[in-house]
Amino acid sequence: MDSESSSGIRILIADPDTAFCVSARRALEHFGHSVTIAHDGTDLLARFSPERFEIVVAGVSLHRPNGLDILRHIKKRSPETPVFLLCDDTSTGTAQAGVNEGAFAYFSTHLEDFEELADAIEHAMDSPREADSSDLAIATTDDGVVHAPARGLATGLMRELITATISKPLNETLQLLAIAGAKILEAEKGVVLLTQPNGLQVATALEDEPEAVKDFLARNSEGFGYRIGSARKTLIDAMPTESDEPPMQFIGTPLIIKNEWAGALIVYPLPAEQTVDVARVTWLELFAMQGALAIEMDRLREENQHLSPQDPVSGVLKRESFTEMADREFRRSWRYNHAITAIIVDIDNMSVLNMRHGREFGNVLLRETANACRNVVRSVDLVGRYEEDAIALLLLMTGRDGARVVAERLRVGINQIRLSGAQGPVQVTATFGVCSYPRPNCASIFDLLAIAQDAQRTARRIGSNQIVYG
């Protein structure tokens, strides 16, 4: 499996997904690098030496040793060797932990565009090495003394960005990206611009900035952000000031997603009379790459949520998916004259509980109620989120007598839920509307659900913890 040559960066890779390794080797060789594929973690460690390989890429799911063990071994033996980790959807948390232990970055084995991996590897080779224990190195230039980026600061900021990409909303991640960019260049401010159909839009706070600065950054077709996107590379520019002060200097780098320009990370004003350190710019570009990844992951999350049949809060079917599947089952019951029952479960005093204990408490309550419903019904029955605080159930081949048994079990099961609220334990109750088919004036699943909901509303008027049969 070897493919070593004298040109490019020498890379050693191992992952349980052999097909990914082969594709990565082919792509990285296209960028001029030399790639060797190890059979497993043991083979990787046996082959590795800092004289033979400059970069190590290891899957966290490797066995005996796994990717984290490989990382620790190489960091102990050769601290200056950058290690990249590979993960799948189930091992992202482990890869993130690896970054906290000193891995340069991690990538998913579902990666389609290997240019991002190649760019990261090249950045790793250009980044400051851990040659000494100093947190801050000093580099002297013809224009004066420039502080190279503190590796501890840079890696700490990168870890924060990676964590935010996984766990925080996109707007918070982009705000952190702007702050990280400003810190690494020792500038006062940072801003993220995103491409939109109507032009560049500011995605992070621009507090009290004069219109001249906003115009300089995002002016249609001519602003600094557009010029960064057109050049597809890091640029430095200056904006004249009205006073006798020197021009305000800006530096910006593009956000690229699958070869498409998605926006720009810009920091300003740069420290006066100080040459920009190339190493700091390299870190700025790495931050921008992570920001682009955050944007793409947010898009994929939204797409997945839209396509998924499950409601993200309750964990049961979305209303649209529930009614679509329930319609098919009702038509089957009508065709073969089988009984079928709909039950609407509405949590009592949900709005009051939300106000008293907070929205997240309400989400937990809805999940626990949905789980209680799933624990009572069979796997063939359908459970879906019908309204904000209501769950709908469809019991297949279940008539009125069976529905009474299930409804009572639901009532008891939900009554057993105990949650910790702001003023102590909270007991949960609900009202239930039940309707079984066949019955007069019921020709569709929508008629059946409407009758069940009318019954539930009647139960609500009677009081909490009530069951009404329509």
MARVEXMI-945485 format. One record per residue (C-alpha): x, y, z; residue number from 1; residue in three letters. Coordinates in steps of 0.001 Angstrom, whole numbers. Example, Ala and Ser with C-alpha at 12.3 -4.5 7.8 and 13.67 -1.06 7.14 Angstrom:
# residues 2
+---------+---------+---------+-----+-----+
|      xx |      yy |      zz |   i |  aa |
+---------+---------+---------+-----+-----+
|   12300 |   -4500 |    7800 |   1 | ala |
|   13670 |   -1060 |    7140 |   2 | ser |
+---------+---------+---------+-----+-----+
//
This chain:
# residues 470
+---------+---------+---------+-----+-----+
|      xx |      yy |      zz |   i |  aa |
+---------+---------+---------+-----+-----+
|       0 |       0 |       0 |   1 | met |
|    3006 |    2281 |      19 |   2 | asp |
|    3233 |    5251 |   -2300 |   3 | ser |
|    6318 |    7134 |   -1133 |   4 | glu |
|    8210 |    9643 |   -3222 |   5 | ser |
|   10673 |   12445 |   -2664 |   6 | ser |
|    8264 |   15330 |   -3308 |   7 | ser |
|    5574 |   16959 |   -1209 |   8 | gly |
|    4692 |   16347 |    2420 |   9 | ile |
|    5257 |   12814 |    3663 |  10 | arg |
|    2018 |   11536 |    5246 |  11 | ile |
|    1263 |    8314 |    7154 |  12 | leu |
|   -2433 |    7364 |    7404 |  13 | ile |
|   -4492 |    4566 |    8954 |  14 | ala |
|   -8236 |    4122 |    9447 |  15 | asp |
|  -10638 |    1153 |    9607 |  16 | pro |
|  -12325 |    2586 |    6482 |  17 | asp |
|   -9811 |    1363 |    3902 |  18 | thr |
|  -11807 |    2863 |    1029 |  19 | ala |
|  -11472 |    6304 |    2621 |  20 | phe |
|   -7717 |    5811 |    3024 |  21 | cys |
|   -7345 |    4894 |    -639 |  22 | val |
|   -9420 |    7893 |   -1739 |  23 | ser |
|   -7433 |   10191 |     563 |  24 | ala |
|   -4140 |    8877 |    -784 |  25 | arg |
|   -5249 |    9413 |   -4364 |  26 | arg |
|   -6431 |   12955 |   -3629 |  27 | ala |
|   -3383 |   13971 |   -1572 |  28 | leu |
|   -1011 |   12579 |   -4185 |  29 | glu |
|   -2854 |   14772 |   -6680 |  30 | his |
|   -1784 |   17744 |   -4525 |  31 | phe |
|    1823 |   16569 |   -4759 |  32 | gly |
|    2171 |   14811 |   -1411 |  33 | his |
|    3533 |   11361 |    -560 |  34 | ser |
|    1123 |    9038 |    1271 |  35 | val |
|    1670 |    5689 |    2991 |  36 | thr |
|   -1319 |    3670 |    4223 |  37 | ile |
|    -756 |    1575 |    7338 |  38 | ala |
|   -2818 |   -1591 |    7853 |  39 | his |
|   -3870 |    -687 |   11409 |  40 | asp |
|   -2768 |    1254 |   14479 |  41 | gly |
|      -1 |   -1165 |   15364 |  42 | thr |
|    1370 |   -1032 |   11824 |  43 | asp |
|    1223 |    2785 |   11866 |  44 | leu |
|    3295 |    3039 |   15049 |  45 | leu |
|    5765 |     466 |   13724 |  46 | ala |
|    6258 |    2477 |   10515 |  47 | arg |
|    6356 |    5933 |   12095 |  48 | phe |
|    9516 |    7890 |   12628 |  49 | ser |
|    9829 |   11706 |   12407 |  50 | pro |
|   12594 |   11260 |    9819 |  51 | glu |
|   10279 |    9337 |    7449 |  52 | arg |
|    6917 |   11058 |    7996 |  53 | phe |
|    5981 |   14692 |    8621 |  54 | glu |
|    2222 |   14228 |    9168 |  55 | ile |
|     206 |   11428 |   10792 |  56 | val |
|   -3504 |   10874 |   10064 |  57 | val |
|   -5161 |    8302 |   12343 |  58 | ala |
|   -8742 |    7110 |   12782 |  59 | gly |
|  -10065 |    7301 |   16336 |  60 | val |
|  -11904 |    3984 |   15745 |  61 | ser |
|   -8717 |    2013 |   15142 |  62 | leu |
|   -8262 |    -900 |   17533 |  63 | his |
|   -5304 |   -1626 |   19797 |  64 | arg |
|   -4091 |    1088 |   19660 |  65 | pro |
|   -6884 |    3515 |   18776 |  66 | asn |
|   -6436 |    7011 |   17383 |  67 | gly |
|   -6094 |    8674 |   20796 |  68 | leu |
|   -3446 |    6163 |   21877 |  69 | asp |
|   -1561 |    6840 |   18634 |  70 | ile |
|   -1819 |   10604 |   19247 |  71 | leu |
|    -396 |   10275 |   22774 |  72 | arg |
|    2422 |    8004 |   21610 |  73 | his |
|    3492 |   10304 |   18782 |  74 | ile |
|    3202 |   13459 |   20883 |  75 | lys |
|    5485 |   11832 |   23458 |  76 | lys |
|    7966 |   10605 |   20863 |  77 | arg |
|    7859 |   13529 |   18431 |  78 | ser |
|    5920 |   16544 |   19824 |  79 | pro |
|    6490 |   18617 |   16685 |  80 | glu |
|    4732 |   16118 |   14368 |  81 | thr |
|    1172 |   17284 |   13562 |  82 | pro |
|   -1445 |   14556 |   14073 |  83 | val |
|   -4843 |   14647 |   12381 |  84 | phe |
|   -7715 |   12465 |   13591 |  85 | leu |
|  -10438 |   10824 |   11506 |  86 | leu |
|  -13923 |   10078 |   12823 |  87 | cys |
|  -17429 |    9144 |   11742 |  88 | asp |
|  -20765 |   10450 |   13033 |  89 | asp |
|  -20550 |    8266 |   16167 |  90 | thr |
|  -17019 |    9234 |   17198 |  91 | ser |
|  -16974 |   13022 |   16768 |  92 | thr |
|  -16823 |   13551 |   20528 |  93 | gly |
|  -13749 |   11324 |   20789 |  94 | thr |
|  -12050 |   13246 |   17982 |  95 | ala |
|  -12857 |   16524 |   19721 |  96 | gln |
|  -11278 |   15165 |   22899 |  97 | ala |
|   -8214 |   14343 |   20792 |  98 | gly |
|   -7921 |   17986 |   19723 |  99 | val |
|   -7949 |   18912 |   23398 | 100 | asn |
|   -5021 |   16517 |   23854 | 101 | glu |
|   -2970 |   18082 |   21080 | 102 | gly |
|   -4285 |   16796 |   17737 | 103 | ala |
|   -3984 |   19496 |   15082 | 104 | phe |
|   -7544 |   18978 |   13786 | 105 | ala |
|  -10019 |   16242 |   12915 | 106 | tyr |
|  -11965 |   15349 |    9780 | 107 | phe |
|  -14940 |   13114 |    9042 | 108 | ser |
|  -14474 |    9996 |    6926 | 109 | thr |
|  -17591 |   11195 |    5069 | 110 | his |
|  -15421 |   13987 |    3654 | 111 | leu |
|  -16138 |   14545 |     -35 | 112 | glu |
|  -13763 |   17405 |    -804 | 113 | asp |
|  -10196 |   16389 |      86 | 114 | phe |
|   -8944 |   19873 |    -753 | 115 | glu |
|   -9915 |   20935 |    2783 | 116 | glu |
|   -7780 |   18138 |    4240 | 117 | leu |
|   -4884 |   19017 |    1922 | 118 | ala |
|   -5106 |   22683 |    2895 | 119 | asp |
|   -5143 |   21812 |    6598 | 120 | ala |
|   -2102 |   19562 |    6209 | 121 | ile |
|    -206 |   22316 |    4407 | 122 | glu |
|   -1227 |   24811 |    7114 | 123 | his |
|      -8 |   22369 |    9752 | 124 | ala |
|    3408 |   22272 |    8114 | 125 | met |
|    3511 |   26075 |    7945 | 126 | asp |
|    2295 |   26594 |   11532 | 127 | ser |
|    4651 |   27310 |   14419 | 128 | pro |
|    6280 |   24141 |   15794 | 129 | arg |
|    6532 |   23250 |   19456 | 130 | glu |
|   10276 |   23644 |   19282 | 131 | ala |
|   10544 |   25065 |   22799 | 132 | asp |
|    8377 |   25476 |   25845 | 133 | ser |
|    7895 |   29194 |   25373 | 134 | ser |
|    4302 |   30287 |   24939 | 135 | asp |
|    5308 |   33338 |   22938 | 136 | leu |
|    8153 |   33486 |   20458 | 137 | ala |
|    9642 |   36753 |   19184 | 138 | ile |
|   10407 |   37192 |   15501 | 139 | ala |
|   12559 |   40109 |   14377 | 140 | thr |
|   11873 |   41693 |   10981 | 141 | thr |
|   13334 |   44610 |    9033 | 142 | asp |
|   10402 |   46737 |   10176 | 143 | asp |
|   10723 |   45975 |   13838 | 144 | gly |
|    9903 |   43290 |   16363 | 145 | val |
|    6791 |   41192 |   15804 | 146 | val |
|    5278 |   38765 |   18280 | 147 | his |
|    4575 |   35414 |   16643 | 148 | ala |
|    1276 |   33862 |   17767 | 149 | pro |
|    1273 |   32105 |   21096 | 150 | ala |
|     624 |   28479 |   20213 | 151 | arg |
|   -1298 |   28067 |   23446 | 152 | gly |
|   -3571 |   30982 |   22537 | 153 | leu |
|   -4089 |   29813 |   18947 | 154 | ala |
|   -4796 |   26180 |   19779 | 155 | thr |
|   -7071 |   27255 |   22626 | 156 | gly |
|   -9081 |   29464 |   20286 | 157 | leu |
|   -9271 |   26659 |   17730 | 158 | met |
|  -10562 |   24251 |   20352 | 159 | arg |
|  -13243 |   26748 |   21331 | 160 | glu |
|  -14269 |   27071 |   17688 | 161 | leu |
|  -14427 |   23300 |   17231 | 162 | ile |
|  -16521 |   22903 |   20373 | 163 | thr |
|  -18842 |   25718 |   19275 | 164 | ala |
|  -19220 |   24176 |   15812 | 165 | thr |
|  -20533 |   20993 |   17403 | 166 | ile |
|  -22600 |   22341 |   20282 | 167 | ser |
|  -23601 |   25970 |   19715 | 168 | lys |
|  -25922 |   27798 |   17296 | 169 | pro |
|  -24257 |   29157 |   14161 | 170 | leu |
|  -24605 |   32815 |   15173 | 171 | asn |
|  -22677 |   32158 |   18398 | 172 | glu |
|  -19993 |   30215 |   16524 | 173 | thr |
|  -19527 |   33040 |   14010 | 174 | leu |
|  -19299 |   35596 |   16811 | 175 | gln |
|  -16582 |   33465 |   18408 | 176 | leu |
|  -14864 |   33248 |   15013 | 177 | leu |
|  -14773 |   37050 |   14760 | 178 | ala |
|  -13353 |   37335 |   18290 | 179 | ile |
|  -10731 |   34637 |   17626 | 180 | ala |
|   -9622 |   36364 |   14427 | 181 | gly |
|   -9182 |   39676 |   16230 | 182 | ala |
|   -7241 |   38079 |   19086 | 183 | lys |
|   -4802 |   36192 |   16897 | 184 | ile |
|   -3946 |   39330 |   14880 | 185 | leu |
|   -3915 |   41534 |   17996 | 186 | glu |
|   -6592 |   43687 |   16401 | 187 | ala |
|   -9455 |   45450 |   18141 | 188 | glu |
|  -12376 |   44046 |   16180 | 189 | lys |
|  -13470 |   41166 |   13986 | 190 | gly |
|  -16442 |   40692 |   11719 | 191 | val |
|  -17873 |   37844 |    9651 | 192 | val |
|  -19643 |   38606 |    6368 | 193 | leu |
|  -21798 |   35986 |    4641 | 194 | leu |
|  -22897 |   35885 |    1019 | 195 | thr |
|  -26652 |   36269 |     505 | 196 | gln |
|  -28781 |   36592 |   -2664 | 197 | pro |
|  -29005 |   40344 |   -2112 | 198 | asn |
|  -25297 |   40825 |   -1373 | 199 | gly |
|  -22891 |   40494 |    1540 | 200 | leu |
|  -24563 |   40579 |    4928 | 201 | gln |
|  -22895 |   41219 |    8280 | 202 | val |
|  -23390 |   38066 |   10373 | 203 | ala |
|  -21827 |   39337 |   13612 | 204 | thr |
|  -22217 |   42465 |   15694 | 205 | ala |
|  -20861 |   45726 |   14311 | 206 | leu |
|  -21355 |   47888 |   17371 | 207 | glu |
|  -21391 |   51632 |   16819 | 208 | asp |
|  -19344 |   51462 |   13648 | 209 | glu |
|  -19546 |   54504 |   11373 | 210 | pro |
|  -21239 |   54031 |    8028 | 211 | glu |
|  -17901 |   54579 |    6288 | 212 | ala |
|  -16503 |   51390 |    7861 | 213 | val |
|  -19626 |   49358 |    7050 | 214 | lys |
|  -19504 |   50651 |    3484 | 215 | asp |
|  -15812 |   49813 |    3179 | 216 | phe |
|  -16479 |   46249 |    4366 | 217 | leu |
|  -19664 |   45268 |    2527 | 218 | ala |
|  -20302 |   47751 |    -288 | 219 | arg |
|  -21858 |   45895 |   -3210 | 220 | asn |
|  -19313 |   44746 |   -5808 | 221 | ser |
|  -16604 |   47064 |   -4496 | 222 | glu |
|  -16261 |   46500 |    -735 | 223 | gly |
|  -13317 |   44780 |     893 | 224 | phe |
|  -15378 |   41650 |    1453 | 225 | gly |
|  -16156 |   41342 |   -2259 | 226 | tyr |
|  -12520 |   41804 |   -3186 | 227 | arg |
|  -11542 |   39001 |    -803 | 228 | ile |
|  -14128 |   36747 |   -2428 | 229 | gly |
|  -12965 |   37597 |   -5934 | 230 | ser |
|   -9322 |   36970 |   -5065 | 231 | ala |
|  -10087 |   33781 |   -3073 | 232 | arg |
|   -7162 |   34573 |    -800 | 233 | lys |
|   -6147 |   36645 |    2198 | 234 | thr |
|   -5879 |   40377 |    1484 | 235 | leu |
|   -4723 |   43452 |    3396 | 236 | ile |
|   -6148 |   46896 |    2652 | 237 | asp |
|   -6356 |   50304 |    4265 | 238 | ala |
|   -9171 |   52846 |    4611 | 239 | met |
|   -8206 |   56514 |    4721 | 240 | pro |
|   -9273 |   58422 |    7819 | 241 | thr |
|  -10575 |   61958 |    7976 | 242 | glu |
|   -8045 |   63025 |   10608 | 243 | ser |
|   -4272 |   63170 |   10469 | 244 | asp |
|   -4075 |   59635 |   11837 | 245 | glu |
|   -2635 |   56903 |    9594 | 246 | pro |
|   -5064 |   54887 |    7468 | 247 | pro |
|   -7007 |   52101 |    9216 | 248 | met |
|   -5641 |   48712 |    8124 | 249 | gln |
|   -7856 |   45668 |    7536 | 250 | phe |
|   -6975 |   42019 |    6893 | 251 | ile |
|   -9486 |   39479 |    5635 | 252 | gly |
|   -9586 |   35883 |    4465 | 253 | thr |
|  -12345 |   34082 |    2535 | 254 | pro |
|  -14718 |   31420 |    3835 | 255 | leu |
|  -14753 |   28684 |    1191 | 256 | ile |
|  -17218 |   25769 |    1164 | 257 | ile |
|  -16793 |   23132 |   -1556 | 258 | lys |
|  -14929 |   25611 |   -3755 | 259 | asn |
|  -17745 |   28158 |   -3373 | 260 | glu |
|  -17195 |   31539 |   -1719 | 261 | trp |
|  -19462 |   31774 |    1331 | 262 | ala |
|  -18199 |   34937 |    2997 | 263 | gly |
|  -15204 |   36534 |    4685 | 264 | ala |
|  -13551 |   36862 |    8079 | 265 | leu |
|  -12142 |   40379 |    8493 | 266 | ile |
|  -10253 |   41866 |   11460 | 267 | val |
|   -9234 |   45498 |   12035 | 268 | tyr |
|   -7620 |   47839 |   12761 | 269 | pro |
|   -4256 |   46129 |   12638 | 270 | leu |
|   -1644 |   47350 |   15133 | 271 | pro |
|      25 |   50477 |   13781 | 272 | ala |
|    3653 |   50373 |   12615 | 273 | glu |
|    3907 |   46625 |   13007 | 274 | gln |
|    4539 |   44097 |   10270 | 275 | thr |
|    1876 |   41407 |   10071 | 276 | val |
|    3317 |   38077 |   11186 | 277 | asp |
|    2855 |   35352 |    8569 | 278 | val |
|    2323 |   32741 |   11279 | 279 | ala |
|    -597 |   34728 |   12679 | 280 | arg |
|   -2123 |   34970 |    9209 | 281 | val |
|   -1837 |   31189 |    8884 | 282 | thr |
|   -3861 |   30778 |   12061 | 283 | trp |
|   -6414 |   33307 |   10807 | 284 | leu |
|   -6858 |   31186 |    7682 | 285 | glu |
|   -7237 |   28039 |    9799 | 286 | leu |
|   -9931 |   29765 |   11848 | 287 | phe |
|  -11710 |   30718 |    8615 | 288 | ala |
|  -11610 |   27097 |    7471 | 289 | met |
|  -13251 |   26044 |   10741 | 290 | gln |
|  -15826 |   28818 |   10321 | 291 | gly |
|  -16668 |   27555 |    6829 | 292 | ala |
|  -17057 |   24054 |    8270 | 293 | leu |
|  -19432 |   25441 |   10915 | 294 | ala |
|  -21581 |   27061 |    8203 | 295 | ile |
|  -21724 |   23828 |    6205 | 296 | glu |
|  -22526 |   21727 |    9282 | 297 | met |
|  -25338 |   24126 |   10193 | 298 | asp |
|  -26750 |   23776 |    6678 | 299 | arg |
|  -26548 |   19988 |    6873 | 300 | leu |
|  -28237 |   19991 |   10286 | 301 | arg |
|  -31102 |   22072 |    8931 | 302 | glu |
|  -31390 |   19850 |    5876 | 303 | glu |
|  -31337 |   16713 |    8005 | 304 | asn |
|  -33929 |   18147 |   10353 | 305 | gln |
|  -36152 |   19036 |    7407 | 306 | his |
|  -35814 |   15575 |    5866 | 307 | leu |
|  -36051 |   13620 |    9120 | 308 | ser |
|  -39518 |   12280 |    9946 | 309 | pro |
|  -38823 |   12787 |   13655 | 310 | gln |
|  -39609 |   15880 |   15682 | 311 | asp |
|  -36275 |   17076 |   17134 | 312 | pro |
|  -37759 |   18041 |   20525 | 313 | val |
|  -40067 |   15142 |   21390 | 314 | ser |
|  -38308 |   12379 |   19452 | 315 | gly |
|  -41568 |   11093 |   17952 | 316 | val |
|  -42879 |   11624 |   14439 | 317 | leu |
|  -43422 |   15133 |   13105 | 318 | lys |
|  -47051 |   16054 |   12495 | 319 | arg |
|  -46642 |   15840 |    8708 | 320 | glu |
|  -45002 |   12404 |    8875 | 321 | ser |
|  -47548 |   11170 |   11417 | 322 | phe |
|  -50600 |   12240 |    9404 | 323 | thr |
|  -49125 |   10847 |    6169 | 324 | glu |
|  -48497 |    7434 |    7721 | 325 | met |
|  -51771 |    7524 |    9655 | 326 | ala |
|  -53676 |    8268 |    6441 | 327 | asp |
|  -52242 |    5126 |    4825 | 328 | arg |
|  -53201 |    3025 |    7859 | 329 | glu |
|  -56727 |    4458 |    7955 | 330 | phe |
|  -57242 |    3661 |    4281 | 331 | arg |
|  -56083 |      93 |    4937 | 332 | arg |
|  -58486 |    -207 |    7882 | 333 | ser |
|  -61336 |    1146 |    5757 | 334 | trp |
|  -60569 |   -1290 |    2926 | 335 | arg |
|  -60496 |   -4373 |    5169 | 336 | tyr |
|  -63028 |   -3115 |    7750 | 337 | asn |
|  -60473 |   -3228 |   10581 | 338 | his |
|  -60820 |   -1233 |   13788 | 339 | ala |
|  -58443 |    1660 |   14401 | 340 | ile |
|  -58242 |    4256 |   17198 | 341 | thr |
|  -56862 |    7768 |   17512 | 342 | ala |
|  -55892 |    9275 |   20872 | 343 | ile |
|  -54935 |   12914 |   21473 | 344 | ile |
|  -52818 |   13474 |   24609 | 345 | val |
|  -52590 |   17098 |   25751 | 346 | asp |
|  -50280 |   17984 |   28676 | 347 | ile |
|  -52124 |   19896 |   31395 | 348 | asp |
|  -51047 |   23487 |   32149 | 349 | asn |
|  -48119 |   23366 |   29705 | 350 | met |
|  -47992 |   27145 |   29212 | 351 | ser |
|  -47941 |   27724 |   32973 | 352 | val |
|  -45166 |   25164 |   33445 | 353 | leu |
|  -43114 |   26823 |   30673 | 354 | asn |
|  -43483 |   30232 |   32308 | 355 | met |
|  -42676 |   28898 |   35766 | 356 | arg |
|  -39764 |   26595 |   34965 | 357 | his |
|  -38458 |   27711 |   31581 | 358 | gly |
|  -38689 |   26558 |   27997 | 359 | arg |
|  -36073 |   23831 |   28332 | 360 | glu |
|  -38085 |   22306 |   31174 | 361 | phe |
|  -41067 |   22237 |   28815 | 362 | gly |
|  -39000 |   20453 |   26165 | 363 | asn |
|  -37903 |   17818 |   28684 | 364 | val |
|  -41519 |   17404 |   29823 | 365 | leu |
|  -42672 |   16894 |   26226 | 366 | leu |
|  -39943 |   14273 |   25628 | 367 | arg |
|  -40808 |   12399 |   28814 | 368 | glu |
|  -44506 |   12425 |   27918 | 369 | thr |
|  -43734 |   11132 |   24425 | 370 | ala |
|  -41556 |    8395 |   25925 | 371 | asn |
|  -44350 |    7402 |   28305 | 372 | ala |
|  -46703 |    7098 |   25335 | 373 | cys |
|  -44234 |    4953 |   23386 | 374 | arg |
|  -43744 |    2699 |   26410 | 375 | asn |
|  -47478 |    1935 |   26550 | 376 | val |
|  -48312 |    1332 |   22888 | 377 | val |
|  -47003 |   -1378 |   20573 | 378 | arg |
|  -44148 |    -884 |   18110 | 379 | ser |
|  -46613 |   -1074 |   15181 | 380 | val |
|  -48668 |    1838 |   16522 | 381 | asp |
|  -47902 |    5410 |   15512 | 382 | leu |
|  -46892 |    8237 |   17882 | 383 | val |
|  -46431 |   11810 |   16682 | 384 | gly |
|  -46235 |   15388 |   17894 | 385 | arg |
|  -49601 |   16786 |   16884 | 386 | tyr |
|  -49490 |   20298 |   18345 | 387 | glu |
|  -47188 |   22391 |   20551 | 388 | glu |
|  -48059 |   20455 |   23725 | 389 | asp |
|  -50072 |   17554 |   22300 | 390 | ala |
|  -49130 |   14013 |   21255 | 391 | ile |
|  -51258 |   11975 |   18830 | 392 | ala |
|  -51392 |    8174 |   18791 | 393 | leu |
|  -52876 |    5800 |   16242 | 394 | leu |
|  -53610 |    2289 |   17533 | 395 | leu |
|  -53854 |    -213 |   14690 | 396 | leu |
|  -56547 |   -2911 |   14762 | 397 | met |
|  -57774 |   -1541 |   18097 | 398 | thr |
|  -61447 |    -913 |   18808 | 399 | gly |
|  -63252 |     965 |   21558 | 400 | arg |
|  -62709 |   -1641 |   24301 | 401 | asp |
|  -58977 |   -1933 |   23621 | 402 | gly |
|  -58709 |    1848 |   23393 | 403 | ala |
|  -60162 |    2212 |   26921 | 404 | arg |
|  -57429 |     -47 |   28307 | 405 | val |
|  -54656 |    1815 |   26471 | 406 | val |
|  -55989 |    5260 |   27428 | 407 | ala |
|  -56064 |    4342 |   31110 | 408 | glu |
|  -52513 |    2960 |   30902 | 409 | arg |
|  -51428 |    6213 |   29254 | 410 | leu |
|  -53040 |    8264 |   32004 | 411 | arg |
|  -51312 |    6241 |   34731 | 412 | val |
|  -47958 |    6224 |   32911 | 413 | gly |
|  -47926 |    9991 |   32457 | 414 | ile |
|  -48972 |   10506 |   36092 | 415 | asn |
|  -45819 |    8655 |   37126 | 416 | gln |
|  -43527 |   11208 |   35476 | 417 | ile |
|  -41624 |   13286 |   38032 | 418 | arg |
|  -39432 |   16189 |   36991 | 419 | leu |
|  -37330 |   18579 |   39061 | 420 | ser |
|  -38707 |   22093 |   38752 | 421 | gly |
|  -37674 |   25460 |   40154 | 422 | ala |
|  -39842 |   24910 |   43280 | 423 | gln |
|  -39324 |   21163 |   43641 | 424 | gly |
|  -40699 |   17993 |   41985 | 425 | pro |
|  -43392 |   18438 |   39347 | 426 | val |
|  -46075 |   15810 |   38779 | 427 | gln |
|  -47369 |   15580 |   35225 | 428 | val |
|  -50959 |   15052 |   34134 | 429 | thr |
|  -52711 |   15199 |   30779 | 430 | ala |
|  -56175 |   15137 |   29242 | 431 | thr |
|  -57103 |   12526 |   26638 | 432 | phe |
|  -59489 |   12428 |   23718 | 433 | gly |
|  -60215 |    8987 |   22226 | 434 | val |
|  -62045 |    8060 |   19015 | 435 | cys |
|  -62378 |    4612 |   17417 | 436 | ser |
|  -63294 |    3625 |   13870 | 437 | tyr |
|  -65607 |    2286 |   12350 | 438 | pro |
|  -68145 |    4928 |   13333 | 439 | arg |
|  -70689 |    7176 |   11554 | 440 | pro |
|  -69517 |   10435 |    9950 | 441 | asn |
|  -65865 |    9349 |    9859 | 442 | cys |
|  -64535 |    8928 |    6315 | 443 | ala |
|  -60852 |    9850 |    6695 | 444 | ser |
|  -57983 |    9981 |    9161 | 445 | ile |
|  -58586 |   13717 |    9468 | 446 | phe |
|  -62182 |   13096 |   10589 | 447 | asp |
|  -60942 |   10555 |   13144 | 448 | leu |
|  -58286 |   12913 |   14538 | 449 | leu |
|  -60725 |   15843 |   14615 | 450 | ala |
|  -63248 |   13844 |   16662 | 451 | ile |
|  -60493 |   12717 |   19039 | 452 | ala |
|  -59345 |   16335 |   19449 | 453 | gln |
|  -62895 |   17519 |   20144 | 454 | asp |
|  -63106 |   14826 |   22828 | 455 | ala |
|  -59809 |   16011 |   24315 | 456 | gln |
|  -61082 |   19597 |   24471 | 457 | arg |
|  -64176 |   18359 |   26268 | 458 | thr |
|  -61897 |   16577 |   28744 | 459 | ala |
|  -60009 |   19842 |   29264 | 460 | arg |
|  -63249 |   21621 |   30173 | 461 | arg |
|  -64033 |   18939 |   32738 | 462 | ile |
|  -60613 |   19273 |   34378 | 463 | gly |
|  -57079 |   17884 |   34486 | 464 | ser |
|  -56209 |   14200 |   34163 | 465 | asn |
|  -59472 |   13310 |   32367 | 466 | gln |
|  -60328 |   10903 |   29520 | 467 | ile |
|  -63250 |   11508 |   27149 | 468 | val |
|  -64336 |    9053 |   24432 | 469 | tyr |
|  -65721 |   10562 |   21257 | 470 | gly |
+---------+---------+---------+-----+-----+
//
